[in-house]
Amino acid sequence: MGISSKPSLLFSSCSLLMAALFAYSASVQLNDPDWYFWFSLYTFATLVNLLKSCRRSRTSDILAPVSLLGAIILFVKVVVEAFADDLLEVFSLDMEKKVVREKLGSGFVIVSMFLHVNASCKPVKNKREKVGRSIDLGMLLLVVISYGLSLGFFLLVKEI
């Protein structure tokens, strides 16, 4: 899946699913004290995934690295805050805690944007097919993990 190639059906489908998850994540950030960081991050991630699911886009080629950098900065911010509060929260997967949800959310954006940036790179001719399959499988794994954790949180933990 290099510069001139169209995204595979698997990659496009996974991108659409991630766009939906990031759009939902952006919509629930407006009540946070630092909503502007998270809303922007998830909105950019939504746009990149939407644009990349349909076709190759120069806009998404610019937004993906910017979103990746933003996600890394927010991930470091969250980990430092968790480390300052309680060392165990750095390694926790307790989705009831805001810091854990922020850590996982920024981590999902990091992985998604990393895959999109790599999908935009023109691979060496001999490695093109293998790189494309790796990116497709990476997106599939990201969808399975992110939706699995999200659905698990809403079905088992969160009181609706």
DSSP file (Angstrom, degrees, kcal/mol; ACC not computed):
  #  RESIDUE AA STRUCTURE BP1 BP2  ACC     N-H-->O    O-->H-N    N-H-->O    O-->H-N    TCO  KAPPA ALPHA  PHI   PSI    X-CA   Y-CA   Z-CA
    1    1 A M              0   0    0      0, 0.0   120,-0.1     0, 0.0   128,-0.0   0.000 360.0 360.0 360.0  72.5    0.0    0.0    0.0
    2    2 A G    >   -     0   0    0    120,-0.1     3,-0.6     4,-0.1   120,-0.2  -0.017 360.0 -69.5 -89.8-163.7    2.4    2.6   -1.2
    3    3 A I  T 3  S+     0   0    0      1,-0.2   119,-0.1   120,-0.1    53,-0.1   0.865 131.3  39.2 -60.0 -40.4    1.9    6.2   -2.5
    4    4 A S  T 3  S+     0   0    0      2,-0.1    -1,-0.2    52,-0.0     2,-0.2   0.581  99.5  91.3 -90.8  -8.2    0.2    5.1   -5.7
    5    5 A S  S <  S-     0   0    0     -3,-0.6     3,-0.1     1,-0.1    51,-0.0  -0.565  73.6-120.7 -93.8 154.0   -1.9    2.3   -4.4
    6    6 A K        -     0   0    0     -2,-0.2    49,-0.1     1,-0.1    -4,-0.1  -0.611  40.3 -95.8 -85.3 146.3   -5.4    2.3   -3.2
    7    7 A P        -     0   0    0      0, 0.0    -1,-0.1     0, 0.0    49,-0.0  -0.297  43.8-109.1 -61.4 146.8   -6.1    1.1    0.4
    8    8 A S     >  -     0   0    0      1,-0.1     4,-2.7   124,-0.1     5,-0.2  -0.260  26.6-109.4 -69.3 163.9   -7.2   -2.5    0.7
    9    9 A L  H  > S+     0   0    0      2,-0.2     4,-2.5     1,-0.2     5,-0.2   0.892 120.5  50.8 -62.2 -40.2  -10.7   -3.3    1.7
   10   10 A L  H  > S+     0   0    0      2,-0.2     4,-2.6     1,-0.2     5,-0.2   0.938 111.7  46.6 -63.0 -47.3   -9.5   -4.5    5.1
   11   11 A F  H  > S+     0   0    0      1,-0.2     4,-2.4     2,-0.2    -2,-0.2   0.921 114.2  47.9 -61.2 -45.1   -7.5   -1.3    5.8
   12   12 A S  H  X S+     0   0    0     -4,-2.7     4,-2.1     2,-0.2    -1,-0.2   0.905 112.7  48.2 -63.2 -42.9  -10.5    0.8    4.6
   13   13 A S  H  X S+     0   0    0     -4,-2.5     4,-2.1     2,-0.2    -2,-0.2   0.927 113.1  47.1 -64.4 -45.1  -13.0   -1.0    6.8
   14   14 A C  H  X S+     0   0    0     -4,-2.6     4,-2.5     1,-0.2    -2,-0.2   0.883 110.1  53.8 -64.3 -38.2  -10.7   -0.9    9.8
   15   15 A S  H  X S+     0   0    0     -4,-2.4     4,-2.5    -5,-0.2    -1,-0.2   0.904 108.0  49.9 -63.1 -41.1  -10.2    2.9    9.2
   16   16 A L  H  X S+     0   0    0     -4,-2.1     4,-2.0     2,-0.2    -2,-0.2   0.907 111.2  48.9 -63.3 -41.6  -13.9    3.5    9.1
   17   17 A L  H  X S+     0   0    0     -4,-2.1     4,-2.0     2,-0.2    -2,-0.2   0.898 112.7  47.2 -65.2 -40.3  -14.4    1.6   12.4
   18   18 A M  H  X S+     0   0    0     -4,-2.5     4,-2.9     2,-0.2     5,-0.2   0.879 108.6  55.5 -68.9 -36.4  -11.5    3.5   14.0
   19   19 A A  H  X S+     0   0    0     -4,-2.5     4,-2.5     2,-0.2    -2,-0.2   0.914 108.4  48.8 -59.5 -42.5  -13.0    6.8   12.7
   20   20 A A  H  X S+     0   0    0     -4,-2.0     4,-2.2     2,-0.2    -2,-0.2   0.917 112.7  47.1 -63.8 -43.8  -16.3    5.9   14.4
   21   21 A L  H  X S+     0   0    0     -4,-2.0     4,-2.4     1,-0.2    -2,-0.2   0.917 114.4  46.3 -65.3 -42.9  -14.6    5.1   17.7
   22   22 A F  H  X S+     0   0    0     -4,-2.9     4,-2.4     2,-0.2    -2,-0.2   0.865 110.6  53.5 -68.3 -35.3  -12.5    8.3   17.6
   23   23 A A  H  X S+     0   0    0     -4,-2.5     4,-1.9    -5,-0.2    -2,-0.2   0.919 110.6  46.7 -64.4 -42.9  -15.5   10.4   16.7
   24   24 A Y  H  X S+     0   0    0     -4,-2.2     4,-1.2     2,-0.2    -2,-0.2   0.930 111.4  52.0 -62.1 -44.1  -17.4    9.0   19.7
   25   25 A S  H  < S+     0   0    0     -4,-2.4     3,-0.4     1,-0.2    -2,-0.2   0.890 109.1  50.0 -60.2 -40.0  -14.3    9.7   21.9
   26   26 A A  H >< S+     0   0    0     -4,-2.4     3,-1.4     1,-0.2     4,-0.3   0.890 106.0  57.1 -64.4 -38.5  -14.2   13.3   20.7
   27   27 A S  H 3< S+     0   0    0     -4,-1.9     3,-0.4     1,-0.3    -1,-0.2   0.744 105.6  49.4 -68.2 -23.2  -17.9   13.8   21.4
   28   28 A V  T 3< S+     0   0    0     -4,-1.2     3,-0.4    -3,-0.4    -1,-0.3   0.315  93.3  77.6 -98.4  10.0  -17.5   12.8   25.1
   29   29 A Q    X   +     0   0    0     -3,-1.4     3,-2.1     1,-0.2    -1,-0.2   0.605  65.1  90.2 -91.0 -12.2  -14.6   15.1   25.8
   30   30 A L  T 3  S+     0   0    0     -3,-0.4    -1,-0.2    -4,-0.3     5,-0.1   0.630  83.8  54.3 -67.9 -13.5  -16.5   18.4   26.1
   31   31 A N  T 3  S+     0   0    0     -3,-0.4    -1,-0.3     4,-0.1    -2,-0.1   0.400  87.4 101.8 -98.3   2.9  -17.0   18.1   29.8
   32   32 A D  S X  S-     0   0    0     -3,-2.1     3,-1.2     1,-0.1     4,-0.1  -0.550  77.7-127.0 -83.3 150.6  -13.3   17.6   30.7
   33   33 A P  T 3  S+     0   0    0      0, 0.0     3,-0.2     0, 0.0    -1,-0.1   0.850 114.1  36.9 -63.7 -32.9  -11.3   20.5   32.1
   34   34 A D  T >> S+     0   0    0      1,-0.2     3,-1.2     2,-0.1     4,-1.2  -0.210  77.4 137.9-110.6  41.4   -8.7   19.9   29.3
   35   35 A W  H <>  +     0   0    0     -3,-1.2     4,-3.5     1,-0.3     5,-0.4   0.805  60.1  67.6 -57.2 -34.6  -11.2   19.0   26.6
   36   36 A Y  H 3> S+     0   0    0     -3,-0.2     4,-1.2     1,-0.2    -1,-0.3   0.816 101.2  48.0 -62.6 -31.8   -9.5   21.1   23.9
   37   37 A F  H <> S+     0   0    0     -3,-1.2     4,-2.2     2,-0.2    -1,-0.2   0.963 119.2  37.1 -67.8 -52.8   -6.5   18.7   23.9
   38   38 A W  H  X S+     0   0    0     -4,-1.2     4,-2.6     2,-0.2     5,-0.3   0.873 115.0  52.8 -73.6 -39.0   -8.5   15.5   23.7
   39   39 A F  H  X S+     0   0    0     -4,-3.5     4,-2.2     1,-0.2    -1,-0.2   0.929 112.8  46.2 -61.1 -45.0  -11.2   16.8   21.4
   40   40 A S  H  X S+     0   0    0     -4,-1.2     4,-2.6    -5,-0.4     5,-0.2   0.925 112.8  49.9 -62.9 -45.2   -8.6   18.0   18.9
   41   41 A L  H  X S+     0   0    0     -4,-2.2     4,-2.2     1,-0.2    -2,-0.2   0.947 115.1  41.7 -60.4 -50.3   -6.7   14.8   19.1
   42   42 A Y  H  X S+     0   0    0     -4,-2.6     4,-2.1     2,-0.2    -1,-0.2   0.836 113.6  53.7 -69.6 -32.1   -9.7   12.6   18.5
   43   43 A T  H  X S+     0   0    0     -4,-2.2     4,-2.5    -5,-0.3    -1,-0.2   0.931 110.7  45.8 -67.0 -45.1  -11.1   14.9   15.8
   44   44 A F  H  X S+     0   0    0     -4,-2.6     4,-2.7     1,-0.2    -2,-0.2   0.914 112.9  50.7 -62.2 -42.1   -7.8   14.8   13.8
   45   45 A A  H  X S+     0   0    0     -4,-2.2     4,-2.2    -5,-0.2    -1,-0.2   0.883 110.0  50.8 -63.6 -37.8   -7.6   11.0   14.2
   46   46 A T  H  X S+     0   0    0     -4,-2.1     4,-2.6     2,-0.2    -2,-0.2   0.938 111.1  48.0 -62.9 -47.1  -11.2   10.7   13.0
   47   47 A L  H  X S+     0   0    0     -4,-2.5     4,-2.9     2,-0.2     5,-0.3   0.923 111.3  49.5 -61.7 -45.8  -10.5   12.9    9.9
   48   48 A V  H  X S+     0   0    0     -4,-2.7     4,-2.6     1,-0.2     5,-0.2   0.940 113.4  46.5 -60.0 -46.9   -7.3   10.9    9.0
   49   49 A N  H  X S+     0   0    0     -4,-2.2     4,-1.5    -5,-0.2    -1,-0.2   0.894 114.2  47.8 -64.6 -39.7   -9.1    7.6    9.3
   50   50 A L  H  X S+     0   0    0     -4,-2.6     4,-1.0     2,-0.2    -2,-0.2   0.941 114.7  45.1 -65.1 -47.1  -12.1    8.8    7.3
   51   51 A L  H  X S+     0   0    0     -4,-2.9     4,-1.9     1,-0.2     3,-0.4   0.897 115.2  47.3 -64.7 -40.2   -9.9   10.3    4.5
   52   52 A K  H  < S+     0   0    0     -4,-2.6    -1,-0.2    -5,-0.3    -2,-0.2   0.753 103.5  62.7 -74.7 -23.4   -7.7    7.2    4.4
   53   53 A S  H  < S+     0   0    0     -4,-1.5    -1,-0.2    -5,-0.2    -2,-0.2   0.826 113.5  33.4 -70.9 -28.9  -10.6    4.8    4.3
   54   54 A C  H  < S-     0   0    0     -4,-1.0     2,-0.3    -3,-0.4    -2,-0.2   0.904 128.0 -32.1 -92.5 -49.4  -11.8    6.2    1.0
   55   55 A R  S  < S-     0   0    0     -4,-1.9    -1,-0.3    -5,-0.2     2,-0.3  -0.960  72.9 -69.3-161.8 171.9   -8.8    7.2   -0.9
   56   56 A R        -     0   0    0     -2,-0.3     2,-0.4    -3,-0.1     3,-0.1  -0.587  53.7-173.5 -73.2 135.4   -5.3    8.6   -0.7
   57   57 A S     >  -     0   0    0     -2,-0.3     4,-1.6     1,-0.1     5,-0.1  -0.996  32.9-148.8-139.4 133.5   -5.4   12.2    0.5
   58   58 A R  H  > S+     0   0    0     -2,-0.4     4,-1.3     1,-0.2     5,-0.2   0.865 103.0  58.7 -65.2 -34.9   -2.7   14.8    0.8
   59   59 A T  H >> S+     0   0    0      1,-0.2     4,-2.7     2,-0.2     3,-0.5   0.932 107.3  45.2 -60.3 -45.7   -4.6   16.3    3.7
   60   60 A S  H 3> S+     0   0    0      1,-0.2     4,-2.4     2,-0.2    -1,-0.2   0.821 106.8  60.0 -68.7 -29.5   -4.5   13.0    5.7
   61   61 A D  H 3< S+     0   0    0     -4,-1.6    -1,-0.2     1,-0.2    -2,-0.2   0.795 113.0  38.9 -67.1 -26.4   -0.8   12.7    4.8
   62   62 A I  H <X S+     0   0    0     -4,-1.3     4,-1.2    -3,-0.5    -2,-0.2   0.866 117.5  48.2 -85.9 -42.8   -0.2   16.0    6.6
   63   63 A L  H  X S+     0   0    0     -4,-2.7     4,-3.1     1,-0.2     5,-0.3   0.836 101.2  64.8 -69.0 -33.8   -2.7   15.4    9.5
   64   64 A A  H  X S+     0   0    0     -4,-2.4     4,-2.4     1,-0.2    -1,-0.2   0.937 105.4  41.0 -61.4 -50.2   -1.4   11.9   10.3
   65   65 A P  H  > S+     0   0    0      0, 0.0     4,-2.4     0, 0.0    -1,-0.2   0.883 116.4  51.2 -65.6 -35.1    2.1   12.9   11.5
   66   66 A V  H  X S+     0   0    0     -4,-1.2     4,-2.4     2,-0.2    -2,-0.2   0.930 112.6  45.7 -64.9 -44.3    0.7   15.9   13.3
   67   67 A S  H  X S+     0   0    0     -4,-3.1     4,-2.7     2,-0.2    -1,-0.2   0.876 110.6  54.3 -65.4 -37.7   -1.8   13.7   15.1
   68   68 A L  H  X S+     0   0    0     -4,-2.4     4,-2.2    -5,-0.3    -2,-0.2   0.933 110.0  46.4 -61.2 -46.3    0.9   11.2   15.8
   69   69 A L  H  X S+     0   0    0     -4,-2.4     4,-2.4     1,-0.2    -2,-0.2   0.925 113.1  49.2 -62.4 -45.2    3.0   13.9   17.5
   70   70 A G  H  X S+     0   0    0     -4,-2.4     4,-2.5     1,-0.2    -2,-0.2   0.900 110.8  50.3 -60.8 -41.6    0.1   15.2   19.4
   71   71 A A  H  X S+     0   0    0     -4,-2.7     4,-2.5     2,-0.2    -1,-0.2   0.893 109.8  50.2 -65.2 -40.0   -0.9   11.7   20.6
   72   72 A I  H  X S+     0   0    0     -4,-2.2     4,-2.5     2,-0.2    -2,-0.2   0.927 111.1  49.0 -64.0 -44.0    2.7   11.0   21.8
   73   73 A I  H  X S+     0   0    0     -4,-2.4     4,-2.3     1,-0.2    -2,-0.2   0.929 114.3  44.9 -61.4 -45.6    2.8   14.3   23.7
   74   74 A L  H  X S+     0   0    0     -4,-2.5     4,-2.5     2,-0.2    -1,-0.2   0.864 111.2  53.8 -68.5 -34.7   -0.6   13.6   25.4
   75   75 A F  H  X S+     0   0    0     -4,-2.5     4,-2.6     2,-0.2    -2,-0.2   0.938 110.5  46.2 -62.5 -46.0    0.4   10.0   26.1
   76   76 A V  H  X S+     0   0    0     -4,-2.5     4,-2.6     2,-0.2     5,-0.2   0.911 111.5  52.9 -62.3 -42.2    3.6   11.3   27.9
   77   77 A K  H  X S+     0   0    0     -4,-2.3     4,-2.3     1,-0.2    -2,-0.2   0.928 111.9  45.0 -57.1 -47.2    1.5   13.9   29.8
   78   78 A V  H  X S+     0   0    0     -4,-2.5     4,-2.7     2,-0.2    -2,-0.2   0.909 113.2  49.2 -66.6 -42.5   -0.9   11.2   31.0
   79   79 A V  H  X S+     0   0    0     -4,-2.6     4,-2.7     2,-0.2    -1,-0.2   0.903 111.9  49.1 -65.3 -40.7    1.9    8.8   32.0
   80   80 A V  H  X S+     0   0    0     -4,-2.6     4,-2.3     2,-0.2    -2,-0.2   0.924 112.7  47.9 -64.2 -43.8    3.8   11.5   33.9
   81   81 A E  H  X S+     0   0    0     -4,-2.3     4,-2.0    -5,-0.2    -2,-0.2   0.917 113.8  47.1 -62.6 -43.0    0.6   12.5   35.7
   82   82 A A  H  X S+     0   0    0     -4,-2.7     4,-3.0     1,-0.2     7,-0.3   0.908 111.5  51.0 -64.9 -41.5   -0.2    8.9   36.5
   83   83 A F  H  < S+     0   0    0     -4,-2.7    -1,-0.2     1,-0.2    -2,-0.2   0.885 110.2  50.0 -62.9 -39.3    3.4    8.3   37.7
   84   84 A A  H  < S+     0   0    0     -4,-2.3    -1,-0.2    -5,-0.2    -2,-0.2   0.865 117.9  39.5 -67.8 -36.7    3.2   11.4   40.0
   85   85 A D  H  < S-     0   0    0     -4,-2.0     2,-0.3     1,-0.3    -2,-0.2   0.951 137.0 -16.4 -78.3 -52.0   -0.1   10.3   41.5
   86   86 A D    >X  -     0   0    0     -4,-3.0     3,-1.5    -5,-0.2     4,-0.6  -0.880  51.2-142.4-161.3 119.7    0.4    6.6   41.9
   87   87 A L  H >> S+     0   0    0     -2,-0.3     3,-1.0     1,-0.3     4,-0.5   0.826 102.0  59.8 -55.3 -35.5    3.0    4.4   40.2
   88   88 A L  H >> S+     0   0    0      1,-0.2     3,-0.8     2,-0.2     4,-0.6   0.777  92.8  66.4 -67.8 -25.7    0.6    1.5   39.8
   89   89 A E  H <4 S+     0   0    0     -3,-1.5     3,-0.3    -7,-0.3    -1,-0.2   0.766  89.1  66.8 -67.0 -23.6   -1.8    3.7   37.7
   90   90 A V  H << S+     0   0    0     -3,-1.0    -1,-0.2    -4,-0.6    -2,-0.2   0.869 112.6  31.4 -61.7 -35.8    0.9    3.8   35.0
   91   91 A F  H << S+     0   0    0     -3,-0.8    -1,-0.2    -4,-0.5    -2,-0.2   0.409  97.1 116.8-103.0  -0.3    0.4    0.0   34.4
   92   92 A S     <  -     0   0    0     -4,-0.6    -3,-0.0    -3,-0.3    -4,-0.0  -0.332  43.4-170.0 -72.9 149.7   -3.3   -0.1   35.3
   93   93 A L        +     0   0    0     -2,-0.0     2,-1.2    11,-0.0    -1,-0.1   0.049  41.9 135.0-118.9  20.0   -6.0   -1.1   32.8
   94   94 A D    >   -     0   0    0      1,-0.2     3,-2.0    -5,-0.1     6,-0.3  -0.590  39.5-165.1 -73.5  98.7   -8.8   -0.1   35.2
   95   95 A M  T 3  S+     0   0    0     -2,-1.2    -1,-0.2     1,-0.3     6,-0.1   0.539  77.9  77.2 -68.9  -6.1  -11.0    1.8   32.7
   96   96 A E  T 3  S+     0   0    0      4,-0.1     2,-0.4     5,-0.0    -1,-0.3   0.722  81.9  81.8 -72.5 -19.2  -13.0    3.4   35.5
   97   97 A K  S <> S-     0   0    0     -3,-2.0     4,-1.9     1,-0.1     3,-0.5  -0.740  76.9-142.2 -92.2 132.5  -10.1    5.8   36.0
   98   98 A K  H  > S+     0   0    0     -2,-0.4     4,-2.6     1,-0.2     5,-0.2   0.881 100.5  57.0 -58.4 -41.5   -9.9    8.8   33.7
   99   99 A V  H  > S+     0   0    0      1,-0.2     4,-2.1     2,-0.2    -1,-0.2   0.851 106.6  49.6 -62.6 -34.4   -6.1    8.6   33.5
  100  100 A V  H  > S+     0   0    0     -3,-0.5     4,-2.6    -6,-0.3     5,-0.2   0.911 110.7  49.0 -70.7 -42.8   -6.3    5.0   32.2
  101  101 A R  H  X S+     0   0    0     -4,-1.9     4,-2.7    -7,-0.2    -2,-0.2   0.902 113.3  47.7 -62.8 -40.0   -8.9    5.9   29.6
  102  102 A E  H  X S+     0   0    0     -4,-2.6     4,-2.5     2,-0.2     5,-0.3   0.891 111.6  50.5 -67.4 -39.1   -6.7    8.8   28.4
  103  103 A K  H  X S+     0   0    0     -4,-2.1     4,-1.8    -5,-0.2    -2,-0.2   0.934 115.2  42.3 -63.9 -46.3   -3.6    6.6   28.3
  104  104 A L  H  X S+     0   0    0     -4,-2.6     4,-2.6     2,-0.2    -2,-0.2   0.911 114.0  51.8 -67.8 -42.6   -5.4    4.0   26.2
  105  105 A G  H  X S+     0   0    0     -4,-2.7     4,-2.0    -5,-0.2    -2,-0.2   0.927 112.5  44.0 -61.4 -46.1   -7.1    6.5   24.0
  106  106 A S  H  X S+     0   0    0     -4,-2.5     4,-2.4     1,-0.2    -1,-0.2   0.865 112.8  54.0 -68.0 -33.4   -3.9    8.3   23.2
  107  107 A G  H  X S+     0   0    0     -4,-1.8     4,-2.4    -5,-0.3    -2,-0.2   0.897 107.1  50.4 -64.9 -40.4   -2.2    5.0   22.7
  108  108 A F  H  X S+     0   0    0     -4,-2.6     4,-2.6     2,-0.2    -2,-0.2   0.892 110.9  49.2 -63.9 -39.4   -4.8    3.9   20.2
  109  109 A V  H  X S+     0   0    0     -4,-2.0     4,-3.0     2,-0.2     5,-0.3   0.915 109.3  53.1 -66.1 -41.2   -4.3    7.2   18.3
  110  110 A I  H  X S+     0   0    0     -4,-2.4     4,-2.5     2,-0.2    -2,-0.2   0.948 112.6  43.4 -57.0 -50.1   -0.5    6.6   18.3
  111  111 A V  H  X S+     0   0    0     -4,-2.4     4,-2.3     2,-0.2    -2,-0.2   0.930 115.4  48.5 -63.6 -45.7   -0.9    3.2   16.8
  112  112 A S  H  X S+     0   0    0     -4,-2.6     4,-2.2     1,-0.2    -2,-0.2   0.935 114.7  44.1 -60.8 -47.9   -3.5    4.3   14.3
  113  113 A M  H  X S+     0   0    0     -4,-3.0     4,-2.8     1,-0.2     5,-0.2   0.872 111.0  55.0 -68.2 -35.8   -1.5    7.3   13.1
  114  114 A F  H  X S+     0   0    0     -4,-2.5     4,-2.3    -5,-0.3    -1,-0.2   0.924 110.2  46.5 -60.1 -44.1    1.7    5.2   13.0
  115  115 A L  H  X S+     0   0    0     -4,-2.3     4,-2.0     2,-0.2    -2,-0.2   0.889 113.0  49.2 -66.2 -39.2    0.0    2.7   10.7
  116  116 A H  H  X S+     0   0    0     -4,-2.2     4,-1.3     2,-0.2    -2,-0.2   0.902 110.5  50.0 -67.8 -40.4   -1.4    5.5    8.5
  117  117 A V  H  X S+     0   0    0     -4,-2.8     4,-0.8     1,-0.2     3,-0.4   0.928 113.5  46.2 -62.7 -44.1    2.0    7.2    8.2
  118  118 A N  H  < S+     0   0    0     -4,-2.3     3,-0.4     1,-0.2    -1,-0.2   0.829 107.5  57.0 -68.8 -31.1    3.6    3.9    7.2
  119  119 A A  H  < S+     0   0    0     -4,-2.0    -1,-0.2     1,-0.2    -2,-0.2   0.795 105.5  52.8 -68.0 -26.8    0.8    3.2    4.8
  120  120 A S  H  < S+     0   0    0     -4,-1.3    -1,-0.2    -3,-0.4    -2,-0.2   0.685  90.1  95.3 -81.4 -19.0    1.6    6.5    3.1
  121  121 A C  S  < S-     0   0    0     -4,-0.8    -3,-0.0    -3,-0.4    -4,-0.0  -0.443  82.3-119.2 -74.2 145.6    5.3    5.7    2.7
  122  122 A K        -     0   0    0   -120,-0.2  -120,-0.1    -2,-0.1    -1,-0.1  -0.759  34.3-147.4 -86.1 109.4    6.4    4.2   -0.6
  123  123 A P        -     0   0    0      0, 0.0     5,-0.1     0, 0.0  -120,-0.1  -0.312  27.2 -87.5 -75.9 160.6    7.8    0.8    0.3
  124  124 A V    >>  -     0   0    0      1,-0.1     3,-1.4     3,-0.1     4,-0.8  -0.401  44.0-113.1 -62.4 142.4   10.7   -0.9   -1.6
  125  125 A K  G >4 S+     0   0    0      1,-0.3     3,-0.9     2,-0.2     4,-0.4   0.855 114.0  49.0 -50.6 -45.7    9.3   -2.9   -4.5
  126  126 A N  G 34 S+     0   0    0      1,-0.2    -1,-0.3     2,-0.1     4,-0.2   0.734 116.9  41.7 -69.4 -22.0   10.3   -6.3   -3.1
  127  127 A K  G <> S+     0   0    0     -3,-1.4     4,-2.7     1,-0.1     5,-0.3   0.400  83.9 101.6-105.4   2.1    8.7   -5.6    0.3
  128  128 A R  H <X S+     0   0    0     -3,-0.9     4,-2.3    -4,-0.8     5,-0.2   0.904  84.3  43.5 -55.9 -49.8    5.5   -3.9   -0.9
  129  129 A E  H  > S+     0   0    0     -4,-0.4     4,-2.2     1,-0.2    -1,-0.2   0.906 115.5  47.9 -66.1 -42.5    3.1   -6.8   -0.4
  130  130 A K  H  > S+     0   0    0     -4,-0.2     4,-2.1     2,-0.2    -1,-0.2   0.900 112.8  48.3 -66.3 -41.5    4.6   -7.8    2.9
  131  131 A V  H  X S+     0   0    0     -4,-2.7     4,-2.4     2,-0.2     5,-0.2   0.920 110.7  51.7 -64.4 -43.7    4.4   -4.3    4.3
  132  132 A G  H  X S+     0   0    0     -4,-2.3     4,-2.3    -5,-0.3    -2,-0.2   0.904 110.4  47.8 -60.0 -43.0    0.8   -3.9    3.1
  133  133 A R  H  X S+     0   0    0     -4,-2.2     4,-2.7     2,-0.2    -1,-0.2   0.896 110.8  52.0 -64.8 -39.8   -0.2   -7.1    4.8
  134  134 A S  H  X S+     0   0    0     -4,-2.1     4,-2.3     2,-0.2    -2,-0.2   0.903 111.1  46.8 -63.9 -41.3    1.5   -6.0    8.0
  135  135 A I  H  X S+     0   0    0     -4,-2.4     4,-2.3     2,-0.2    -2,-0.2   0.917 112.6  49.9 -67.2 -42.8   -0.3   -2.6    8.0
  136  136 A D  H  X S+     0   0    0     -4,-2.3     4,-2.3     1,-0.2    -2,-0.2   0.933 113.3  45.6 -59.8 -46.7   -3.6   -4.3    7.3
  137  137 A L  H  X S+     0   0    0     -4,-2.7     4,-2.6     1,-0.2    -1,-0.2   0.863 110.4  54.8 -66.9 -35.2   -3.2   -6.8   10.1
  138  138 A G  H  X S+     0   0    0     -4,-2.3     4,-2.3    -5,-0.2    -1,-0.2   0.913 109.4  47.1 -62.1 -42.7   -2.0   -4.0   12.4
  139  139 A M  H  X S+     0   0    0     -4,-2.3     4,-2.4     2,-0.2    -2,-0.2   0.907 111.9  50.6 -65.4 -41.2   -5.2   -2.1   11.7
  140  140 A L  H  X S+     0   0    0     -4,-2.3     4,-2.5     2,-0.2    -2,-0.2   0.926 111.3  47.8 -62.1 -44.7   -7.3   -5.2   12.3
  141  141 A L  H  X S+     0   0    0     -4,-2.6     4,-2.5     1,-0.2     5,-0.2   0.894 110.2  52.8 -63.1 -40.7   -5.6   -5.9   15.6
  142  142 A L  H  X S+     0   0    0     -4,-2.3     4,-2.8     2,-0.2     5,-0.3   0.916 110.3  48.0 -60.8 -43.9   -6.1   -2.2   16.7
  143  143 A V  H  X S+     0   0    0     -4,-2.4     4,-2.6     2,-0.2     5,-0.4   0.937 112.2  48.7 -62.8 -47.2   -9.8   -2.5   15.9
  144  144 A V  H  X S+     0   0    0     -4,-2.5     4,-2.0     1,-0.2    -2,-0.2   0.929 117.2  40.9 -60.6 -46.8  -10.2   -5.8   17.8
  145  145 A I  H  X S+     0   0    0     -4,-2.5     4,-2.7     2,-0.2     5,-0.3   0.940 117.7  45.7 -69.1 -47.8   -8.3   -4.5   20.9
  146  146 A S  H  X S+     0   0    0     -4,-2.8     4,-2.1    -5,-0.2    -2,-0.2   0.920 118.5  41.2 -66.7 -42.9   -9.8   -1.0   21.0
  147  147 A Y  H  X S+     0   0    0     -4,-2.6     4,-3.0    -5,-0.3     5,-0.3   0.880 114.2  54.0 -71.0 -36.5  -13.4   -2.1   20.4
  148  148 A G  H  X S+     0   0    0     -4,-2.0     4,-2.3    -5,-0.4    -2,-0.2   0.941 112.8  42.0 -61.1 -47.8  -12.9   -5.1   22.8
  149  149 A L  H  X S+     0   0    0     -4,-2.7     4,-2.2     2,-0.2    -2,-0.2   0.903 116.9  48.7 -65.9 -40.9  -11.7   -2.8   25.6
  150  150 A S  H  X S+     0   0    0     -4,-2.1     4,-2.4    -5,-0.3    -2,-0.2   0.939 114.5  43.6 -65.9 -47.4  -14.4   -0.2   24.9
  151  151 A L  H  X S+     0   0    0     -4,-3.0     4,-2.7     1,-0.2     5,-0.3   0.897 112.8  53.3 -65.6 -39.2  -17.3   -2.7   24.7
  152  152 A G  H  X>S+     0   0    0     -4,-2.3     4,-2.4    -5,-0.3     5,-0.6   0.912 109.9  48.8 -59.4 -42.4  -16.0   -4.5   27.8
  153  153 A F  I  X>S+     0   0    0     -4,-2.2     5,-2.8     1,-0.2     4,-1.8   0.939 115.7  42.1 -62.9 -47.8  -15.9   -1.1   29.7
  154  154 A F  I  <5S+     0   0    0     -4,-2.4    -2,-0.2     3,-0.2    -1,-0.2   0.849 121.4  40.0 -72.3 -33.0  -19.5   -0.2   28.7
  155  155 A L  I  <5S+     0   0    0     -4,-2.7    -2,-0.2    -5,-0.2    -1,-0.2   0.839 129.6  24.7 -83.7 -33.7  -21.0   -3.6   29.2
  156  156 A L  I  <5S+     0   0    0     -4,-2.4    -3,-0.2    -5,-0.3    -2,-0.2   0.737 132.9  18.8-105.3 -25.6  -19.2   -4.7   32.3
  157  157 A V  I  <<S+     0   0    0     -4,-1.8    -3,-0.2    -5,-0.6    -4,-0.1   0.834  96.9  78.6-114.5 -56.7  -18.2   -1.5   34.2
  158  158 A K      < -     0   0    0     -5,-2.8     2,-0.7     1,-0.1    -1,-0.1  -0.360  68.3-136.6 -69.5 132.3  -19.9    1.7   33.2
  159  159 A E              0   0    0      1,-0.1    -1,-0.1    -2,-0.1    -4,-0.1  -0.798 360.0 360.0 -88.8 119.8  -23.4    2.2   34.6
  160  160 A I              0   0    0     -2,-0.7    -1,-0.1    -6,-0.1    -2,-0.1   0.434 360.0 360.0 -95.9 360.0  -25.7    3.5   31.9
